[in-house]
């Protein structure tokens, strides 16, 4: 494995570690548990599951990995705060969407060559990217890894109150 | 900047983004605010500040960047849970330790060549590293970035209750 491949593999491992932790947490929770808030008056785990699914779904077109699977999750889980609407999706469906989105991402990541990670993503223009090459796909992956870890830290607070 | 350098720079940016966020949060909090819990009965921000400082301090020898600055923080902030002892360090000192440790890390990171990130760290033996080259310094940096983001997600919960 050359430098580029090892570097890309190490970054992907870090994404997988955080996702595996979340996966294990969600699997340990009943649909009723998903209704728990991470702290009094704050987001429910249900909302964070939808939020993370929507954010990860948006990575598909952003990283040129295909069409989105669940654009309908943006309005309730990205644009709106928790409890702005009656729950739009049953917990079972939300769990399926979460698995499908992360599965499609994993398949897409497996098709990328190491050097692809330093290429442009769709949220930056070709002109801007020429000036700012650090706004690459790897930066997006690492940012979403930190984002997933951020909410993971919140979710465990509810978990230990089960 | 060549491929290797851009890869390393992108990973370092992700560390810096998470640290800058924490830095801004800690700066916005008074010493009294640090006594707030992230959720009822859970860790105080004071404890998480000490915990993050101890974890980052351990990176210095682990990544061959020099001696530790604050090994005395391990017992109260890593080995023991919050409130196991009377607070061992005043908030002002803890803030200084946090800045000094992250400052020394930033200086150390600046001395590393891009390819150094794929080298062995001190928590893995040379024999194990020969078999498992993904247990490199980059993996440690990304793991600590996720760790900092994890606790950052908890700290903001207390912040918004200010």
HADDOCK unambig.tbl for C-alpha pairs under 7 A between the chains (distance, minus, plus):
assign (segid A and resid 6 and name CA) (segid B and resid 134 and name CA) 6.89 0.50 0.50
assign (segid A and resid 10 and name CA) (segid B and resid 134 and name CA) 6.00 0.50 0.50
assign (segid A and resid 10 and name CA) (segid B and resid 139 and name CA) 5.91 0.50 0.50
assign (segid A and resid 14 and name CA) (segid B and resid 142 and name CA) 6.39 0.50 0.50
assign (segid A and resid 14 and name CA) (segid B and resid 143 and name CA) 6.58 0.50 0.50
assign (segid A and resid 39 and name CA) (segid B and resid 39 and name CA) 5.59 0.50 0.50
assign (segid A and resid 134 and name CA) (segid B and resid 6 and name CA) 6.86 0.50 0.50
assign (segid A and resid 134 and name CA) (segid B and resid 10 and name CA) 5.99 0.50 0.50
assign (segid A and resid 139 and name CA) (segid B and resid 10 and name CA) 5.87 0.50 0.50
assign (segid A and resid 142 and name CA) (segid B and resid 14 and name CA) 6.38 0.50 0.50
assign (segid A and resid 143 and name CA) (segid B and resid 14 and name CA) 6.56 0.50 0.50
assign (segid A and resid 146 and name CA) (segid B and resid 146 and name CA) 5.30 0.50 0.50
assign (segid A and resid 146 and name CA) (segid B and resid 149 and name CA) 5.57 0.50 0.50
assign (segid A and resid 149 and name CA) (segid B and resid 146 and name CA) 5.57 0.50 0.50
assign (segid A and resid 149 and name CA) (segid B and resid 149 and name CA) 5.73 0.50 0.50
assign (segid A and resid 149 and name CA) (segid B and resid 150 and name CA) 4.73 0.50 0.50
assign (segid A and resid 150 and name CA) (segid B and resid 149 and name CA) 4.73 0.50 0.50
assign (segid A and resid 150 and name CA) (segid B and resid 150 and name CA) 4.23 0.50 0.50
assign (segid A and resid 150 and name CA) (segid B and resid 151 and name CA) 6.89 0.50 0.50
assign (segid A and resid 150 and name CA) (segid B and resid 152 and name CA) 6.25 0.50 0.50
assign (segid A and resid 150 and name CA) (segid B and resid 153 and name CA) 4.34 0.50 0.50
assign (segid A and resid 151 and name CA) (segid B and resid 150 and name CA) 6.88 0.50 0.50
assign (segid A and resid 151 and name CA) (segid B and resid 153 and name CA) 5.82 0.50 0.50
assign (segid A and resid 152 and name CA) (segid B and resid 150 and name CA) 6.24 0.50 0.50
assign (segid A and resid 153 and name CA) (segid B and resid 150 and name CA) 4.34 0.50 0.50
assign (segid A and resid 153 and name CA) (segid B and resid 151 and name CA) 5.82 0.50 0.50
assign (segid A and resid 153 and name CA) (segid B and resid 153 and name CA) 5.71 0.50 0.50
assign (segid A and resid 153 and name CA) (segid B and resid 154 and name CA) 5.81 0.50 0.50
assign (segid A and resid 154 and name CA) (segid B and resid 153 and name CA) 5.80 0.50 0.50
assign (segid A and resid 154 and name CA) (segid B and resid 154 and name CA) 5.28 0.50 0.50
